[in-house]
Every structure is written in C-alpha cells, then in structure tokens.
Amino acid sequence: MVVPIPQNLNFTEAQYALYESQRKYFLTNLGEKDYSFLDWLGSKGTSFECYVDYMMRQNPDYGFNQKINYVRVILLALTQPFSKMYFFFWTMTIFFLHKFKFKKPVMKIILFHFLLRAIGDILDKTGDLFPTYFALSFNENTQVYSCHHTVDKNEYHPLKFFITRQAATIFWYTGEMVGDWYPLLRTKAVVKNKKKIMPVYITCIIFNITKIVLILNHLFLYSLKKTYTNDGIYNQNERDKFYNRHWIIQFTIMIGALLYDLTVFFVLKKYVFKVTESHFGFFKKFKAISEYRIFFTAGVSLIFVPVAAFTLGIKFWYNAQPNYKSVEFDFDDLRLFVASIQYYMMFIDQILLCISKNETSSNKGSYNNISSKEKSYKNYSPKLTSSQMTSSQMTSPQIYSPKIYNQRNINSQYYYDNLSNENNRNFNKPEKVYNIEGKNYNKSIKFRNSADIDNNYGAYK
C-alpha cells in the first residue's frame, strides 16, 4: 500500500524536482516493501509530499540556521556531564578527597558510575539534532489526512528513539548497576562472613536483573518497523503497549531497590554493634553509622513506592477506558527522585568517612589524656564514704570515680570517637577489645559496627 497524499497538497513537477534527491530517504511504500532496520534509522519520514510542503514554506536562510543548530546541539551535548550538578561536582568532590587514587574499589565504582551515565546524557541531548520527521496524521471525525512533522516525542523519529532511548538506556542503567554495588561493598567490609551477607548478594543481583530486563525491553520488545502503520501514520497502539511494559518494569525496579536497601539495613542491624544511648539522636547516628544512612534511603523508597503503585494503577484503569487511552500518567520524575537518593547517599557516605577520619586524628590526644587522668584518680583520690562527702565534693572532678565516668560516657561520645580509632586498623589484624568497668559494663564490648569501614580506607577503597 502506498502512503496517501493529503488532499490540500498539489505540487508541480518543477517543485518536486527541487527536492527529488531526498525522496530516497522516505518510506512511502510501507505496505508493499519490507524496509530494513537501517532504512528506518536513515529515514526522514513516511510522506515525501509533506516534506516538500514544509521546505516550500521555509525562509532562504533555513539551511544556514540548521547548520548553526547542529553545532549548538553538539556543544550542549558535550557539556551535559558538567551541567548535571548531581553527577559531576559530587564526583569531583570525592575524587579530590581521595586524591584521585583510582585503584581503590570505591573510586572505580564512582568513576564508572559517572562515565556511563554521562555518556547516556550526551546521547540523550544529541536527540535534538532530529527535530522533524515527516509523516501523516488522520482525523477520524473528518476522515482527512494531514501532515505532521514536529517530533513531539522521541518515539516519532526512529533514529532519535534509537539514540535517546535504546542506546542511552544501556549506558544509563549500566551506570546505575555499577553504583548499586556500593552498599554491598560497604556491607561486605563490615560483615566478614559470606553466608551472613548472602541475602545482600541475592537482592543486589535481583535489583540488577530488573534493570537488565528494562534494557532488553527497549532493545528487543520495541520494533522500529512498527513505529508507523502502512498509511504512514504514527502507531499509537504500539507505543502504548511498549510503555505499559516499561512502567511495570520501572515499578519492579523500585520494588527491587526497596528490597535491596532493607536487606542491607537488616543485615547491618543484626550483625553489628548497635548504639542504644537515647540522647544521641538520628542525625548523630546518621553521621557516625552507615546503618542509619541505609535506613534513610530505604525510608524514602518505602514512602514513595506506594505513591508510584497508586499512580500506575490509575494509569492502567484510565487506559482501559475507550475515551481515555491517550491520558498520560508519567511518574518518571518521581522515579528519578527515588532512584537518585541511593546515589546521593553514596557521595554523602564517602564525604562523612573523610570527615570521620579527620575527627579521629584530632581525638586521639584527648582520650590519651582521659586515660592518664583515670590512673591519677585511682592513685590519689581520697577514700571517702558517701556520708563524709559533701554535695560539692561528690560532683568535684578531682574525686570523680572513673567507674562513674565510664558508666556515663563510655557508650556515648567515647563510643563514636573510638569508632574512628578502631577503623583505621587493617581488617586482617586482630580486632581490639575494650574491657569496660562499671555497672552494666563489666563485660567486654567488641566495637564492631558498620562504621568500622568508615575510615578503614585500605579495606574496601
């Protein structure tokens, strides 16, 4: 079947001759000829007549403006990695903090996470090189064909869809998958028993598989040959089928992310020391312990996943109605927000590690002083009974019992600062055990927390 010609288009042979060299780029025999994949990528439309009509309406400087636009788009595409502040500047901050030592595993993760997603952004921006695709639209009420050339959606232009959605998706989600291994790496550095962290491995792999399925959906379950019907009209039904699958997979990815975060959180909670001192609130724990940073990420997912589920359900309900098939319920911005939280947390985690390392160095001397003071208390404190002590003497630091001191402070500031001291040791060395005297602290406490890796730069970086 030959693509029909709109009734309002009537050109002379001389007018056609001006653009005859471009006819080979138009797929005008969709019902009679099986065009190849490369034919679709190189096509400019399905209606040569609409192309001629469009060119006849352009100003003489149209060609020059197009060249300027091409240069502008290419330059803007190359700046995409730098204009995305949540990628470039966060990444460079970590690089400077680690002095560009890319042999560390965490540096490799952050580097490839940035590079792969940056390539995806560049490819997405190059889609602006294809602002037009000359096809037909059909008005069912008037039964009239008309020209449509504006690429309102990436799917309208086969080459634009291939670059911005099929190719870019590979780099975007491969970069995400690299970043997804960061929580596993952090957990692995704390919990040395492989059997105990096996659930984290499993959920991480499941999370990655959901993203691989999304890539495959773009590459193999959307056929460019079905983009337009035999009449040269955009195939909306095929697009709807594709995006129905797409959003179901996206929702599955959100579930996978939530499952992964919760698994990491509960493994850390079960196998590492938990601080229970009530006067240290969430923000102090968030700064000192990775467990709480993971908890924050999981909490965000837990809040917004039901919102995404509700939005997706409403979308399918409306699309099932004959008069609402074109209603859009795009929650891509919500998905990007939820998905980005864990990558923001990767950068925040690294920054807090460096801060904790600096605090460790400054706190070493202060605790040495505390130790020496305790010895002097034991040697020189007078042996007074409670009846012999005045209220001022009972609170005086000169006779303050080291046991009381330990009881009130060992599980608070002393705990947090000693995390840093302990973390600077290599994991291959035996772990140091603190014997704590005093009421309720007469047993050995092993300082083994997710923060153990906060400053152990040799263990996982």
C-alpha positions in Angstrom: 0.0 0.0 0.0 1.3 3.4 -1.0 1.2 6.2 1.7 -1.7 8.5 0.8 -1.2 12.2 -0.1 -3.1 14.9 1.8 -5.8 16.5 -0.4 -4.5 20.0 0.1 -1.1 19.3 -1.3 -0.7 19.8 -5.0 2.7 20.5 -6.4 4.1 20.8 -9.9 6.8 18.7 -11.3 9.2 21.6 -11.1 8.6 22.0 -7.4 9.1 18.3 -6.8 12.3 18.4 -8.8 13.9 20.8 -6.3 13.8 18.1 -3.6 13.8 14.9 -5.7 17.3 13.9 -4.4 15.7 13.5 -0.9 13.0 11.1 -1.9 15.1 8.1 -1.2 15.0 8.9 2.5 11.2 8.5 2.7 9.4 5.2 3.4 6.5 5.8 1.1 5.7 2.1 0.3 5.2 0.7 3.8 2.5 -1.8 2.7 4.4 -3.1 -0.3 8.1 -3.1 0.8 9.7 -4.5 3.8 12.2 -1.8 4.8 15.3 -2.8 6.8 16.3 -1.6 10.2 18.9 0.7 8.6 16.3 2.1 6.2 14.2 3.1 9.2 17.2 4.7 11.0 18.1 6.7 7.9 14.6 7.8 7.0 13.3 11.3 7.2 9.7 10.4 7.2 6.8 8.5 5.5 5.5 11.3 3.3 7.7 12.9 0.8 4.9 15.4 -0.1 4.8 16.7 3.4 8.5 17.2 3.3 8.2 19.3 0.1 5.3 21.3 1.6 7.4 22.0 4.7 10.5 23.1 2.7 8.5 25.3 0.4 7.4 27.3 3.5 10.9 27.9 4.8 13.0 31.1 4.5 16.1 31.3 2.3 18.3 31.2 5.4 16.8 27.9 6.6 19.8 25.8 5.7 22.3 28.1 7.5 20.1 28.1 10.6 20.1 24.3 10.6 23.9 24.2 10.5 24.1 26.6 13.4 21.6 24.5 15.3 23.7 21.3 14.7 26.8 23.0 16.1 24.9 24.3 19.1 23.3 20.9 19.9 26.7 19.1 19.7 28.3 21.6 22.0 25.5 21.4 24.5 25.6 17.6 24.3 29.3 17.6 25.3 28.6 19.8 28.3 25.8 17.6 29.7 28.2 15.7 32.1 29.2 19.0 33.6 25.8 20.7 33.7 24.3 17.8 35.7 25.5 19.0 39.1 24.4 15.9 41.0 26.9 14.0 38.9 30.0 16.0 38.1 30.5 18.1 41.1 29.7 15.4 43.6 32.0 13.0 41.8 34.8 15.6 41.6 34.5 16.2 45.3 35.1 12.5 46.1 38.0 12.4 43.6 39.7 15.3 45.4 39.0 13.8 48.9 40.6 10.5 47.7 43.4 12.3 45.9 42.4 10.6 42.6 43.6 7.2 43.7 41.6 5.1 41.3 43.0 1.8 42.4 40.5 1.9 45.3 37.4 -0.2 44.6 35.0 2.6 45.7 36.8 5.1 43.4 36.3 2.7 40.5 32.6 2.4 41.3 32.1 6.2 41.4 34.2 6.7 38.3 32.4 4.2 36.1 29.0 5.3 37.6 29.7 8.8 36.4 31.2 8.0 33.0 28.5 5.6 31.9 25.6 7.8 33.0 27.3 10.8 31.5 27.5 9.1 28.1 23.8 8.4 28.4 23.2 12.1 29.0 25.3 13.0 25.9 23.3 10.6 23.7 20.0 11.9 25.1 20.9 15.5 24.2 22.1 14.6 20.7 18.4 13.7 20.0 17.8 17.4 19.5 19.6 17.0 16.1 16.4 15.5 14.8 13.5 18.0 15.3 11.4 16.9 12.4 10.0 13.7 10.9 7.5 14.0 8.0 4.5 11.7 8.5 0.7 11.8 8.3 -2.0 12.2 10.9 -5.6 11.2 10.4 -8.7 12.9 11.8 -11.3 10.2 12.4 -14.1 12.8 12.7 -13.4 14.4 9.3 -11.7 11.4 7.7 -9.0 13.7 6.4 -5.2 13.2 6.2 -2.9 16.0 7.2 0.9 16.5 7.6 2.7 16.1 10.9 6.4 17.0 11.1 7.2 18.1 14.6 8.9 15.4 16.8 6.9 16.0 20.0 8.1 12.7 21.4 11.3 10.7 20.9 9.3 7.8 19.5 8.1 9.8 16.5 11.6 9.7 14.9 13.2 6.2 14.6 16.8 7.4 14.8 16.1 9.7 17.7 14.4 6.9 19.6 17.3 4.6 18.9 19.9 7.1 20.2 18.0 8.7 23.1 16.1 5.6 24.4 17.7 2.4 23.2 21.4 3.3 23.2 21.2 5.9 26.0 19.3 3.4 28.2 22.1 0.9 28.0 24.6 3.5 29.4 22.2 5.0 32.0 21.2 1.7 33.6 24.6 0.1 33.3 26.0 3.1 35.2 23.2 2.7 37.8 24.1 -1.0 38.2 27.7 -0.2 38.9 26.6 2.3 41.6 24.2 -0.3 43.0 27.1 -2.4 44.2 28.3 0.3 46.6 26.0 -0.7 49.5 27.1 -4.4 49.0 30.8 -3.3 49.1 30.1 -1.4 52.4 28.3 -4.3 53.9 31.0 -6.8 52.9 33.7 -4.7 54.6 31.8 -4.9 57.9 30.3 -8.4 57.9 33.1 -10.8 57.0 31.1 -14.0 57.0 30.0 -14.6 53.4 27.0 -16.7 54.5 25.6 -13.8 56.6 25.7 -11.3 53.7 24.4 -13.8 51.1 20.9 -12.2 51.2 22.6 -8.9 50.2 24.2 -10.5 47.2 20.9 -12.1 46.2 18.9 -8.9 46.4 21.6 -6.9 44.7 21.6 -9.4 41.7 17.8 -9.3 41.6 17.9 -5.5 41.5 20.4 -5.5 38.7 18.3 -8.1 36.7 15.3 -5.8 36.8 17.4 -3.1 35.1 18.7 -5.6 32.5 15.1 -6.5 31.7 14.3 -2.8 31.1 17.3 -2.6 28.7 16.0 -5.7 26.8 12.5 -4.2 26.7 13.9 -1.2 24.8 16.2 -3.2 22.5 14.1 -6.1 21.5 10.5 -5.6 22.5 10.0 -2.3 20.6 10.3 -2.7 16.9 11.1 0.4 14.9 9.4 -1.2 11.9 6.1 -1.0 13.7 6.5 2.7 14.6 4.2 3.7 11.7 1.3 2.0 10.1 1.0 1.2 6.4 -0.8 4.5 5.9 2.3 6.4 7.2 0.5 7.3 10.5 2.2 7.0 13.9 1.3 3.8 15.6 0.0 4.9 18.9 -1.2 1.4 20.0 2.3 0.0 19.6 3.7 2.9 21.7 1.1 2.3 24.4 2.0 -1.4 24.6 5.6 -0.6 24.9 5.2 1.9 27.7 2.8 -0.3 29.6 5.6 -2.8 29.8 8.1 0.0 30.5 6.2 1.3 33.6 5.6 -2.1 35.0 9.3 -2.8 34.8 10.1 0.6 36.3 7.8 -0.2 39.3 9.5 -3.6 39.6 12.9 -1.8 39.8 11.6 0.4 42.6 10.5 -2.7 44.5 13.9 -4.2 43.9 15.6 -1.1 45.2 13.4 -1.2 48.4 14.1 -4.9 48.9 17.9 -4.3 48.4 18.0 -1.4 50.9 16.0 -3.2 53.5 18.2 -6.3 53.2 21.4 -4.3 53.7 19.8 -2.5 56.6 18.7 -5.6 58.5 22.0 -7.4 57.9 23.9 -4.5 59.3 21.5 -4.2 62.2 21.7 -7.9 63.0 25.5 -8.4 62.8 27.0 -5.1 64.0 27.0 -3.3 67.3 24.0 -1.0 67.8 24.2 2.2 69.9 21.3 2.5 72.2 22.1 5.7 74.1 18.9 7.7 73.9 20.5 11.2 74.0 22.2 10.5 70.6 19.5 11.2 68.1 19.1 10.1 64.5 21.3 12.9 63.0 24.3 11.9 65.2 23.8 8.3 64.3 23.3 9.2 60.6 26.7 10.9 60.6 28.5 8.2 62.5 27.0 4.9 61.3 26.3 3.7 57.8 23.4 1.6 59.0 21.3 4.8 59.5 22.3 6.2 56.1 21.0 3.0 54.6 17.9 3.3 56.8 17.2 6.8 55.4 17.4 5.5 51.8 15.1 2.6 52.5 12.7 5.0 54.3 12.4 7.3 51.2 11.6 4.2 49.0 9.1 2.9 51.5 7.2 6.2 51.3 7.1 6.8 47.6 6.7 3.2 46.3 3.0 3.1 47.3 2.6 6.5 45.6 4.1 5.1 42.4 1.9 2.0 42.7 -1.3 4.2 43.0 -0.2 6.3 40.0 0.4 3.2 37.9 -2.9 1.6 38.9 -4.8 4.8 37.9 -2.9 4.9 34.6 -4.0 1.4 33.6 -7.5 2.0 34.7 -7.9 5.1 32.5 -6.1 3.5 29.6 -8.6 0.6 29.7 -11.4 3.2 29.0 -12.1 3.8 25.3 -12.2 7.6 25.7 -9.1 7.9 27.9 -6.4 5.8 26.0 -4.2 8.9 25.5 -4.3 10.0 29.1 -0.7 10.3 30.4 0.3 9.3 33.9 4.0 9.8 33.7 5.8 9.4 37.1 9.3 9.4 35.7 10.2 12.5 37.8 9.1 10.6 40.9 11.0 7.5 39.8 14.2 9.6 39.2 13.9 11.2 42.6 13.6 7.9 44.4 16.3 6.2 42.3 18.7 9.1 42.8 18.6 9.0 46.6 20.8 6.0 46.9 23.4 7.5 44.6 23.3 10.8 46.5 23.9 8.7 49.7 26.9 7.1 48.1 28.6 10.5 47.8 27.4 11.7 51.2 28.7 8.5 52.8 32.2 9.0 51.3 32.3 12.6 52.5 31.3 11.6 56.0 34.0 9.0 56.0 36.7 11.6 55.3 35.2 13.9 58.0 35.3 11.0 60.5 38.9 10.2 59.6 39.9 13.8 60.4 38.0 13.8 63.6 39.8 10.6 64.6 43.2 12.3 64.3 42.1 15.2 66.5 40.5 13.0 69.1 43.5 10.7 69.7 45.2 13.0 72.1 42.1 13.8 74.1 41.5 10.2 75.0 45.1 9.6 76.0 44.6 12.4 78.5 41.5 10.8 79.8 43.4 7.5 80.3 46.1 9.2 82.3 43.6 11.1 84.4 41.9 7.9 85.3 45.2 6.5 86.6 45.8 9.6 88.7 42.2 9.3 90.1 43.0 5.7 91.3 46.3 6.7 92.9 45.4 10.0 94.5 41.6 10.1 95.1 40.8 10.1 98.9 38.9 7.2 100.3 35.7 8.9 101.5 32.4 7.4 102.2 29.2 8.9 100.9 28.4 10.2 104.4 31.7 12.0 104.6 31.3 13.7 101.2 29.6 17.0 100.7 27.4 17.6 97.6 30.2 19.7 96.1 32.7 17.0 96.7 30.6 14.4 95.1 30.4 16.4 91.9 34.0 17.6 92.1 36.2 16.3 89.1 39.1 15.8 91.5 37.4 12.8 93.2 35.1 11.7 90.4 35.2 7.9 90.2 36.5 6.5 86.9 33.8 3.9 87.1 31.1 6.5 87.2 32.9 8.4 84.4 32.9 5.2 82.3 29.3 4.4 83.1 28.0 7.7 81.9 30.2 8.3 78.9 31.6 5.1 77.5 28.5 4.4 75.4 28.2 7.9 74.1 30.8 10.3 72.8 33.6 7.8 73.7 31.9 5.2 71.6 31.6 7.4 68.5 35.1 8.7 68.6 36.6 5.3 69.2 34.9 4.0 66.1 37.3 6.2 64.1 40.3 5.0 66.1 39.4 1.4 65.5 38.5 1.8 61.9 42.0 2.9 60.9 43.3 -0.6 61.6 43.5 -3.1 58.8 40.8 -5.8 58.9 43.5 -8.5 58.6 44.7 -7.6 62.0 43.0 -9.0 65.2 40.3 -6.7 66.4 40.9 -4.8 69.6 38.5 -5.4 72.5 37.7 -2.8 75.2 37.1 -4.1 78.7 34.8 -1.6 80.3 34.4 -1.4 84.0 31.4 -0.1 85.9 27.8 -1.0 86.5 26.2 -2.8 83.5 29.5 -2.5 81.6 31.5 -5.3 83.3 31.8 -7.4 80.2 33.9 -6.9 77.1 32.3 -5.0 74.3 33.5 -5.5 70.8 33.4 -2.3 68.8 32.2 -3.8 65.6 29.8 -1.6 63.7 29.1 -0.6 60.1 31.1 2.5 60.9 34.1 0.1 61.1 34.6 0.7 57.5 34.0 4.4 57.7 37.7 5.1 58.0 39.2 1.7 57.0 40.4 3.0 53.7 42.6 0.0 53.0 39.9 -2.5 53.4 37.5 -1.6 50.7 38.7 1.5 48.9 
